Structure formats: structure tokens, C-alpha cells
């Protein structure tokens, strides 16, 4: 797998967050990988958990209606969790495309698990950036770290960044709103350039809103890494499906993001060749 230098990106790096939208089905995961590849996104990302560790005790026995019948919340989480067999297949499948792949880690066991694979980075979700032990352990792998910062105060973000500054080889801070879906008037994209100045590191945007334009706007404001949840169909079962982008939207968003740089230009005022004939006609010179 190619090594990524997040400090010297030439264009925005696009992460298609499959997460748990595969619903435990490897064939669905393959179709989502195919979609991300066909839309020219750079990476697909999953979520790795050890359910016995991650599910709170008071939630483990709660009964839940699922497409596979009524079961406890713990059994549901185990039902949709990919393990070594699935990730071995995913690694081979993505390498053959090729497309990058990785995971968000939700516990220390998952950090150890992902070290056996050649991933370009490890993600720590908004829910866990206050778990400094997890951040430290992930950073100590010497694999670049990306953190999301939804539902976090600046003080909590500062502590997370200080941990990464001490232990990580590279890291990216993702601006994020953790509502699913996020309200447009709560995206607060103006924070992106402020975070770049505050932390002096690459800053990205992880979006959970309806629509695509706001994500393209984040690139205008300086986001260098983009993450959006993806799905085959927003009507599929699962908590993340509704706030995800379908395949046609992935293609449209890719094209929008790639158009940002040429539209912004270099900021130098020039008379373009296409203007010269108009200039001569209207000014005579």
C-alpha cells in the first residue's frame, strides 16, 4: 500500500466511510468498495470493535429488533462485526483494485488487530478522542492517526492533540458535527481555518449532513482530508444509512471537490487569453 504524507497532500484525500453500513455482509462491503473505487475515492474505511469491551454494561442486555430477529444489543454488535477472515479478504480485494482501506478503532484490542495489516492510517472517532490511553496506543503504532472532533470542546481537542504531538508520527484533525444527520446551521465550517492555525497540522472535514455542497465548501475553507459515510441505499437498515451518501452522490461530490482548485485559481490577477479578443473589441487594444 502506498505511504501517504498527509503533510504534503497535492489534492484532498477522500475517505469513503463504510463503517457498519455493510450490516455484517461481506458482499455488501464489496459492492461499497467497488462504488468507492469507481467514483475515484482514495480510501474505504470500516469500524473495528471488540463488542464485549465496547458495549456499555447497561446496554449489553437491552433487546433490539433487527433484520435477523430480536436479540440483545451485544449480540447485534457481534452479529455485524467483521473479524480476521473478512478483513483478510478486504485487504486482498482492495489491494487488487487498488484502493486504500483502514478502520476506526474503538478499543485497545482493535488497535492490536489492525497492526497486522498494511493500512495508511488509523482513525479514532469523535466518541473516543477523550480516551487518551487509546489515542496514545494508536499513535505508538507509528501509523498516521486521524481524529474526528465532533461533540468535543476545544479543551478536549487540545488534550487529544497534545497526546498526538507527543506520540504520533503524523496526524490529521477532522472538523465534525456528530449529529446524524447534522443540521446545516450547526456545521460551523468557518472553524476549519482556525483549527489549522491553532494546531499547525492538516485539517479535514468529516460530514454527516444531508447534501453535498457543504462538503465542497469545506475544501474551499482548507479541508485537506474529506470523509463521508457511504451507502448503497439510504433506506437500508442501520443507524448510519440515512446520513450517508449514495453512489451517484459519491460521483458528484468527487467531481465537485476536484473542481475547487481550478475554480479558486492562484489568486494572481491576469488578463486571460480568452479575454484578449473581447478586450480588443471593446477597448481597441
KAGIUR-V834614 format. One record per residue. N is the residue number from 1. RES is the residue in one small letter. PHI is phi in whole degrees, -180 to 180 (NA if undefined). PSI is psi in radians with two decimals (NA if undefined). OMEGA is omega in whole degrees, -180 to 180 (none if undefined). Layout:
n;res;phi;psi;omega
N;RES;PHI;PSI;OMEGA
N;RES;PHI;PSI;OMEGA
This chain:
n;res;phi;psi;omega
1;x;NA;2.43;-179
2;x;-65;2.57;176
3;x;-87;2.41;-177
4;x;-110;2.23;174
5;x;-102;1.69;-176
6;x;-67;-0.30;179
7;x;-80;-0.17;-177
8;x;-138;0.79;178
9;x;-71;2.41;178
10;x;-90;-0.35;179
11;x;-154;2.80;-179
12;x;-58;2.40;179
13;x;-94;2.14;-170
14;x;-106;2.11;-178
15;x;-109;2.11;175
16;x;-94;1.87;-176
17;x;-83;1.75;174
18;x;-74;-0.64;177
19;x;57;-2.14;176
20;x;-111;0.32;180
21;x;-71;-0.10;174
22;x;-77;-0.27;180
23;x;54;0.59;177
24;x;79;0.16;-177
25;x;-108;2.04;-178
26;x;-66;-0.59;179
27;x;-65;-0.67;176
28;x;-66;-0.72;177
29;x;-60;-0.75;179
30;x;-61;-0.75;-180
31;x;-64;-0.63;178
32;x;-71;-0.65;174
33;x;-62;-0.79;178
34;x;-58;-0.74;-179
35;x;-64;-0.80;180
36;x;-62;-0.73;179
37;x;-65;-0.79;-178
38;x;-67;-0.44;178
39;x;-92;0.10;175
40;x;69;0.43;173
41;x;-74;2.78;-171
42;x;-87;-0.49;-168
43;x;-154;2.55;168
44;x;-112;2.53;-177
45;x;-132;2.44;177
46;x;-114;-3.10;176
47;x;-123;2.27;-178
48;x;-114;2.15;-180
49;x;-130;2.72;163
50;x;-108;1.68;-170
51;x;-52;-0.68;-180
52;x;-61;-0.48;180
53;x;-90;-0.62;-170
54;x;-87;-0.57;-177
55;x;-78;2.15;179
56;x;-58;2.57;-177
57;x;-56;-0.69;-177
58;x;-73;-0.17;179
59;x;-101;-0.33;-171
60;x;-59;-0.69;-177
61;x;-94;0.02;180
62;x;-67;2.29;-178
63;x;-81;2.50;-177
64;x;-139;2.43;174
65;x;-83;2.21;-179
66;x;-133;2.94;176
67;x;-63;-0.24;-178
68;x;-105;0.23;179
69;x;107;3.14;178
70;x;-80;2.25;-179
71;x;-152;2.91;176
72;x;-70;2.76;179
73;x;-61;-0.66;178
74;x;-63;-0.78;179
75;x;-65;-0.64;177
76;x;-61;-0.82;180
77;x;-62;-0.68;177
78;x;-69;-0.61;-178
79;x;-63;-0.62;-175
80;x;-100;0.01;-176
81;x;-81;2.23;172
82;x;-81;2.50;179
83;x;-121;-2.83;-171
84;x;-59;-0.74;-179
85;x;-59;-0.80;-180
86;x;-68;-0.73;-178
87;x;-72;-0.52;172
88;x;-61;-0.75;179
89;x;-67;-0.76;180
90;x;-60;-0.75;-180
91;x;-61;-0.79;179
92;x;-65;-0.77;-177
93;x;-63;-0.76;-179
94;x;-71;-0.64;179
95;x;-63;-0.63;-178
96;x;-73;-0.35;-177
97;x;-63;-1.10;-1
98;x;-96;2.68;172
99;x;-149;2.48;177
100;x;-66;2.70;172
101;x;-147;2.73;177
102;x;-166;-2.95;-179
103;x;-140;2.78;160
104;x;-88;2.33;180
105;x;-99;2.43;-177
106;x;-115;0.01;-180
107;x;-167;2.94;-176
108;x;-65;-0.64;178
109;x;-61;-0.63;-179
110;x;-70;-0.55;174
111;x;-63;-0.82;179
112;x;-62;-0.67;-179
113;x;-61;-0.83;-173
114;x;-74;-0.32;178
115;x;-64;-0.34;179
116;x;-78;-0.06;-178
117;x;-118;2.74;-178
118;x;-93;1.42;-178
119;x;-104;2.62;-177
120;x;-77;-0.36;178
121;x;-165;2.90;172
122;x;-117;2.40;179
123;x;-103;2.44;170
124;x;-118;2.15;-172
125;x;-75;2.91;178
126;x;-55;-0.63;-177
127;x;-62;-0.38;-168
128;x;-121;0.13;-176
129;x;-74;-0.19;173
130;x;-88;-0.09;175
131;x;-86;1.49;-173
132;x;-67;-0.48;177
133;x;-66;-0.72;177
134;x;-66;-0.77;178
135;x;-59;-0.81;-179
136;x;-60;-0.83;-178
137;x;-64;-0.72;178
138;x;-63;-0.75;-179
139;x;-65;-0.60;-178
140;x;-69;-0.19;175
141;x;-68;-0.27;-176
142;x;70;0.22;171
143;x;-91;2.37;179
144;x;-53;2.56;-177
145;x;-116;2.38;170
146;x;-117;2.28;176
147;x;-120;2.50;169
148;x;-99;2.71;-169
149;x;-127;0.37;178
150;x;-61;2.68;178
151;x;51;0.53;-178
152;x;-121;2.55;174
153;x;-83;2.86;176
154;x;-60;-0.63;179
155;x;-63;-0.73;178
156;x;-66;-0.69;178
157;x;-65;-0.71;179
158;x;-59;-0.75;180
159;x;-64;-0.70;179
160;x;-64;-0.79;-178
161;x;-66;-0.69;177
162;x;-60;-0.68;177
163;x;-64;-0.76;-180
164;x;-68;-0.67;178
165;x;-60;-0.56;-178
166;x;-80;-0.63;-169
167;x;-117;-0.38;-172
168;x;-90;2.60;174
169;x;-76;-0.72;176
170;x;-148;2.64;174
171;x;-153;2.72;178
172;x;-127;2.37;176
173;x;-104;2.18;-179
174;x;-103;2.10;170
175;x;-67;2.50;-172
176;x;-163;2.56;165
177;x;-116;2.21;-170
178;x;-89;0.15;174
179;x;-75;2.56;-180
180;x;-127;1.76;-3
181;x;-83;2.73;179
182;x;-80;2.53;177
183;x;-77;2.43;-178
184;x;-60;-0.62;-178
185;x;-82;0.13;175
186;x;-120;0.18;-180
187;x;-74;-0.62;173
188;x;54;0.87;-177
189;x;-65;-0.35;179
190;x;-63;-0.23;178
191;x;-73;-0.36;-174
192;x;-57;-0.95;179
193;x;-64;-0.49;177
194;x;-68;-0.66;178
195;x;-68;-0.65;178
196;x;-62;-0.71;179
197;x;-71;-0.67;-176
198;x;-69;-0.72;-172
199;x;-108;-0.26;177
200;x;61;0.59;-179
201;x;-135;2.94;174
202;x;-60;2.42;179
203;x;-123;2.41;180
204;x;-125;-2.97;-180
205;x;-139;2.21;174
206;x;-111;1.96;-172
207;x;-106;2.47;177
208;x;-127;0.32;-176
209;x;-89;2.86;168
210;x;-74;2.54;176
211;x;90;2.98;-173
212;x;-119;-0.47;-171
213;x;-60;-0.66;-179
214;x;-63;-0.61;178
215;x;-68;-0.72;176
216;x;-63;-0.66;178
217;x;-62;-0.59;-180
218;x;-63;-0.58;178
219;x;-68;-0.70;176
220;x;-58;-0.63;-178
221;x;-84;0.00;173
222;x;115;0.04;179
223;x;-65;2.24;-177
224;x;-104;-0.30;176
225;x;-129;2.31;-178
226;x;-121;2.36;176
227;x;-132;2.25;172
228;x;-136;2.44;172
229;x;-65;2.49;179
230;x;-124;2.71;-179
231;x;-151;2.74;172
232;x;-75;-0.54;-176
233;x;-162;2.16;-179
234;x;-65;-0.24;178
235;x;-86;-0.06;178
236;x;-65;2.76;-179
237;x;-73;2.42;176
238;x;140;2.61;-173
239;x;-70;-0.44;-175
240;x;-97;-0.16;-172
241;x;-62;-0.77;-173
242;x;-64;-0.54;-179
243;x;-94;0.30;-177
244;x;-103;2.89;-180
245;x;-101;2.27;177
246;x;-80;3.04;-171
247;x;-61;-0.80;180
248;x;-61;-0.63;178
249;x;-69;-0.62;177
250;x;-61;-0.78;-180
251;x;-64;-0.76;180
252;x;-64;-0.74;-178
253;x;-67;-0.70;176
254;x;-55;-0.84;-178
255;x;-66;-0.68;178
256;x;-62;-0.82;-177
257;x;-65;-0.73;-180
258;x;-68;-0.37;179
259;x;-83;-0.22;-175
260;x;-62;-0.87;-176
261;x;-60;-0.88;179
262;x;-65;-0.55;178
263;x;-69;-0.71;180
264;x;-69;-0.60;-179
265;x;69;-2.86;-176
266;x;-103;0.00;177
267;x;81;0.02;178
268;x;-93;2.37;-180
269;x;-85;2.08;179
270;x;-137;2.83;170
271;x;-96;1.99;-176
272;x;-76;2.70;179
273;x;-55;-0.66;-179
274;x;-66;-0.32;-180
275;x;-90;-0.32;-169
276;x;-66;-0.67;178
277;x;-68;-0.60;177
278;x;-69;-0.72;179
279;x;-60;-0.81;-179
280;x;-64;-0.69;-180
281;x;-65;-0.74;-174
282;x;-90;-0.44;-177
283;x;-115;-0.28;-179
284;x;79;0.19;180
285;x;-151;NA;none
